[in-house]
Amino acid sequence: MSLDVQSEENLETIIQEMAKMLQVVNTSIMDPKDYDIKHYKELKSLYDLLKHKQQLTVAETQAFIEELRQYRKA
């Protein structure tokens, strides 16, 4: 499966994988249904950056979570 293709299924995969990588305890903030497909490119970019970086400081983790909030549905 290529995550380069914009789809609801790929969006769900990206959000779930980011939740694991960010070690989010409250998974309700990472519910794929709360994210809009129109932000797929931005979310995929964050996902790619996170995969590349592998380890984040606490401050970087907080910054990622803050960035993700921008892409949640209103």
C-alpha positions in Angstrom: 0.0 0.0 0.0 1.4 3.4 -1.0 0.7 6.2 1.4 1.3 8.7 -1.4 -2.2 8.0 -2.6 -4.8 10.2 -0.8 -7.5 8.1 0.7 -9.4 7.7 3.9 -7.7 4.4 4.6 -4.3 5.9 4.2 -5.2 8.9 6.4 -6.3 6.4 9.1 -3.0 4.5 8.8 -0.9 7.7 9.0 -2.8 9.0 12.0 -2.5 5.7 13.8 1.2 5.3 13.1 1.9 8.9 14.2 0.0 8.1 17.5 2.3 5.1 18.1 5.5 7.1 17.2 4.5 10.0 19.4 3.6 7.5 22.2 0.3 9.3 22.7 -1.4 8.1 25.9 -4.8 9.7 25.2 -5.5 8.2 21.9 -8.8 10.0 21.6 -6.9 13.1 20.3 -5.6 10.9 17.5 -8.9 9.5 16.2 -8.6 9.4 12.4 -12.2 10.3 12.1 -11.4 13.7 13.6 -9.0 14.6 10.7 -10.0 16.0 7.4 -8.8 14.4 4.2 -8.3 17.8 2.7 -5.2 18.1 4.9 -3.8 14.8 3.7 -0.6 16.4 2.2 0.2 18.2 5.4 -0.4 15.2 7.6 1.6 13.0 5.2 4.5 15.5 5.4 4.4 15.4 9.2 4.3 11.6 9.1 7.3 11.5 6.8 9.2 13.9 9.0 8.4 11.8 12.1 9.5 8.6 10.4 12.8 10.2 9.3 13.5 11.7 12.7 12.7 8.5 14.7 13.3 10.0 18.2 11.9 13.3 19.5 12.5 15.3 22.6 9.6 16.1 24.8 9.4 19.6 23.3 9.4 18.2 19.8 6.6 15.8 20.7 4.5 18.7 22.0 5.2 20.7 18.9 4.0 17.8 16.7 0.8 17.4 18.7 0.2 21.2 18.5 0.7 21.0 14.7 -1.7 18.1 14.4 -4.4 20.1 16.2 -4.5 22.5 13.3 -5.6 19.7 11.0 -8.5 18.4 13.1 -12.1 19.0 11.9 -13.8 21.9 13.5 
